[in-house]
Amino acid sequence: MLAWRDEAIARGDLNLAQQPEQVWRTFIGVLDDFVTVFDAETMTLSELKDALQAGFDNANYSGIPATMDQVRVSESGIVQGEHYDTTIVFGATNTNLPGTVKTKAI
């Protein structure tokens, strides 16, 4: 599972990278529920399969919202029409931001 996760991260697919761990946590949760519900009862292989299937069918898996993994890179002088909650400006100092325009007119 760790190898699958690491391969997905290397490809930049963060949603896929989360899936093996989420499936594992779901599986462990279903087994914990089995202990709570069935305790020392016995069940057939078919009943076990059906119960596992029901547990996975009713599981909720999260994903990274599309807006969470987006980065827009642009020039600071270009006015952007969209509203952004956060803006990060790299290399900004008090000498270069805000920009000053020097007029070369007579």
N, C-alpha and C positions, 0 to 999 in steps of 0.2 A: 504494500500500500504506500509506503514511503517513497518507493521508486516511482510509482505512478504519479504521486503528488509532485515530486521533484521534476519529473519530465514535463508535466503540465505547466509548472512555474517557469521552467526554462523556455517553454514556448510562449509564455506570456498569457496563458489561459487560466486566470485565477479562479473562475467558476468551476472548471473541470478539476482544478487542484483541490478544491474543497470536497468534492464528491466522495472519494474513498473514505475519508474520515467521518463524514456524515452518515454514510451507509454503515460503517462499523459501529458508531454510536447508536444508531437505530437498532442494529442487531443485538447489541449488549442490552439496550433498553427492553427489547422484546423478551430476551432471556430473563431479565430481572422480573418482568411482568409475569412470565410463566411461573417462576418460583412463588411469587405472591399469590397468584390465582390457583394454580394446580398443586402446589406444595408437593405432597408425596403421592399424588394420583399418578396412575399410569395412563398412557395414551398410545394409540397406534401410530405408525409412521404416517399414515394418511391424515390423521387428526393433527399431528405435529406440522406436517406440510401446510395444511389449511390454516392453522393458527399462525405460522410464520408468514404465509402469504397475506393474511389479514393484517398482521402487524406492519408489514412493509407497505401494503396498499394504503393504510391510514396514516403513514408517516408524513411529516412535513419536512421538506428539504429547502434550505435557503439558498439564495443565489446573490451575487453581487448586483445591485441595481445598475442598469446601464449608465445612469448618470454619475455613479460613484467612481467609475474607472475611466472617466474621460479627462483628457488634458488638452487644452487649446493653447497653442503657442502663437504669439503674434507680436508685431512691432508695437512699441508703446505709443507711437505717434498716430496709430490708426484707431479711430473711434469704433468701438464694438457696439452693435445694437442690442446684444443680449445682456441680460442681467446675470451677474455671477455673484455667488455668496462669498467667495474667497478669490483674491488675486495675489499672486506671488510675483514679485519683481526681482530678478536676479541682477546683481551688479549695481544696484541703485545706491548712489551716495548723494550727499547734499550739494555736490558740485555738478552732477549730471542730471539730477531730477529735482525740481521740475526743469525741463529743458528750456534753454533760453535761445532766442533767435536774434542773431546779430545782423543788422541791416547794413548793407554795403552801399546804400544810396548816398548821394551828395547832400 
